[in-house]
Amino acid sequence: MLGGLARKFSVALTDGTLWQIVGHVLFDATTPETKNVENYSGIGFYARPPAGSASAEAVTVNIGGASTPAIVATRDEATRQHSAGDLEPNESCIFNGLARIRVRNDGIVEIHAVGVTPGPMDFVVVGSGIDSFTGAPYFALGNCSTVVKVQK
C-alpha cells in the first residue's frame, strides 16, 4: 500500500524553487521520467549541487499521491567525498566544492579551502589600534593563512 511513497531520483536542474529530477526510463524505453518538484530544505540553510553534477540525488515523498512529490532530502556523494571525506567520528562539516567549515571532535572550528591541510601556523588574528594618519581607532579580524581556527 505504501509502495512508491518515497523514491530516489537524480537531480537535473536546481534553478529556483522547483528542481528538475529524473527517475526511471518510461515504458517507451527511451524517455526518462522527469518531474519539476519543490525542494523542502531546512529553514536558514539552502544548498545546490555543483552545475552538471552527475552524482546529485534527491529523495521525494508523495504525500498527496504520485502527482504531488516533494523533495525532503538531497545529497551529492562525489562532492561530499571530495570536501568532507576525511571527517573523524563526532565531527560535523558544512561544505561545497571549494570551501568547508569543520567542527572537529576536539572543539576546534576550522574554516578553509577544500584540499588545504591545516598546519601549526594557521590561526585567527585579532587586532586593533589607532590609525596614525587620522587618529581613528580600527579593529581587524583576519587570518595569517588559508585556514582560520576558532576555539573557546
Secondary structure, 3 states (H helix, E strand, C coil): CCCCCEEEEEEEECCCCEEEEEEEECCCCCCEEEEEEEECCCCCCCCCCCCCCCCEEEEEECCCCCCCCEEEEEEEHHHHHHHHCCCCCCCEEEECCCEEEEECCCCCEEEEECCCCCCCCCCEEEEEEECCCCCCEEEEEEECCCEEEECC
